[in-house]
């Protein structure tokens, strides 16, 4: 595989189309931030002829041109699609951000792809690789997605490629490390003064041929005698690994019996094992030197993609139902079948407007076609309170992106991806189907955003635009959740991390023209009486004309958690006329909602009306409402009031080596560890109850504590009394 360069690279400057799913390869690039994914995409584009030697497309701009935010932050923050042509196949490369905050973009890439390239930098520590990639590797394994590993930054000093591949096998291999083996090994050039030995070529372990890239163009040479013993062990391990995954059970016996298995058989079995997702070759790659036309290992990688990775025909499509929930027959990747496509990403262009990246799973999408848009409800993300939204929309222009350009397409067949302009009603995750046969795809899972960002409009003009800007932001990014907290009266945008938060603020400013101020996030505190108390509310005013007269006496006692406010009437003898008793209750409840100590709602008390006085002329509904509120405030003034804080049930999943630090950290947050349990190989689930006020930044802190390997979920458990010293600080802030 990959032992000769294909003779039909794609030409720069034209749209690449596919007529059949069999000629399409959809590949997502996964890797830690800084691993070199975008550089690798540019190197592949250069080798495939999609860009010129300067890395520029024919009409100007580079393949890696992204939006203003990415240029400013010097990192990828969104999924980008780069289509190439190689060996008669259209290759859709999906470049994903490596930073953990943008895992939503990664999951969108996984949804749109049929195979994955895990890009690993030789300069990065093994812990960083494991933290960012192992969980994604396991997700791919769970659905049988084929994977390969590409090693970059080979010029790093003291890189032992053989040892690195063994580390990768240990990180990703699990119970079968022999399924992760190098397919090629680098040939190192002369050592430079700084101690680096640049890779100048590759040795194909199966063919034992040397592919020399030193001149900037791939040349095939026979191996030198001194090189053969160095690759013999790696070659034998590779052959044994291929044979172990072969569908021909007799092959292992023949090999162990001393038979020399022919090269074609080995290559065929390798390609089948890669396509099945049971064998994962390791390759090496590097960009072309200045003036070069082919980067190290790019030909081999393109050959692996076209010959070893599966076509969309070999992927099982997500389940579909009618919008009403009735299951439908499984989809097949047929260009002549019923139209079913999915919006995997939504972005905004200052000139074009909204652009939807669409993966077609069945049928053919064409310009000017009217489609039905179906989407799952967004109430859980703070948008409209609806279980489903539906609309008919007309497809505008279809295009293939390349940097900042959009190259026009006349169709997009099943298995392919394309951009659709101005789908104003479609949101990320929505399904596009035939107008007369609407269907709805099963959504993909997204992580729950757990970092709160409380914001306020900077000015009155911004306030008018804030709601629309937030709605559009959340509709485009499924990993954001909008909350309008009724208790704290704050607008809260829940994000995945600090970088995600910064991008959200920048997009509000630059895309939607909304300036916001970030304010401290508040949790929903409560108040309750610690013991019995009584109060007298006297509202008597006479200022000429109709006066106000109402007196009521109440008793207050605490109730068990979750009881709310209970009002009891025990007035005898008509001291408070019957028509005014609901007025007293209304005043008590209104004051309870405002709070009696620190301005937080009062809960879990029984208020008993025991006595009062009225005036035949001056008593009124309003007067007794005021008296009821005054009575509750007087009762609180002479009683001990407990502040109740929300407590979350937290589940933290971390590798075993971080269990101790995580439990210690939770204890330092006033958390109570409930227990631990094993959750798969080398991982532990820690359960704890933690006050919500202590975990506002836990999404960031856990990532640092666990080197990016930990994740957690949280859910509201209950309110419980806050420690006196903490409550006193809250009261002091309110008083100030």
WOQUISUL-V437590 format. One line per field, one symbol per residue. burial: # if it has 9 or more other ideal C-beta (glycine too) atoms within 8 Angstrom, else .. A space follows every 10 residues. Layout:
BEGIN
burial: ???
END
This chain:
BEGIN
burial: ###..#..## .#...#.#.. #.######## ##..###### ########## ##..###... ####.#..## ..#.###### #######.## ########## ########## ########## ##.#...### ####.##.## #...###### ####.#.... ##.##.###. ###....### #######... .....##### ######.### ###..#.#.# #.#...##.. #..##.#### ######.... ##.##..... #...###.## #######.## ########.. .#.####### ########## ###...##.# ###....... #.#.#.#### ########.. ...####### ######.... #####.###. ###....### ..#.##.### ###.###.#. ########## #.#..##### ####...### #..#..#.## #####.#... .#..##..## #######.## ###.#....# #######.## #########. ##.###.... #########. .######.## ......#### #########. ..#.###... #...##...# #.######## ##..####.# #########. ####...##. ..######## ######..#. ########## #####..##. ###.###.#. #.#..#.... ..######## ##.###.### ###.###### .#.#....#. .#...##..# #.....
END
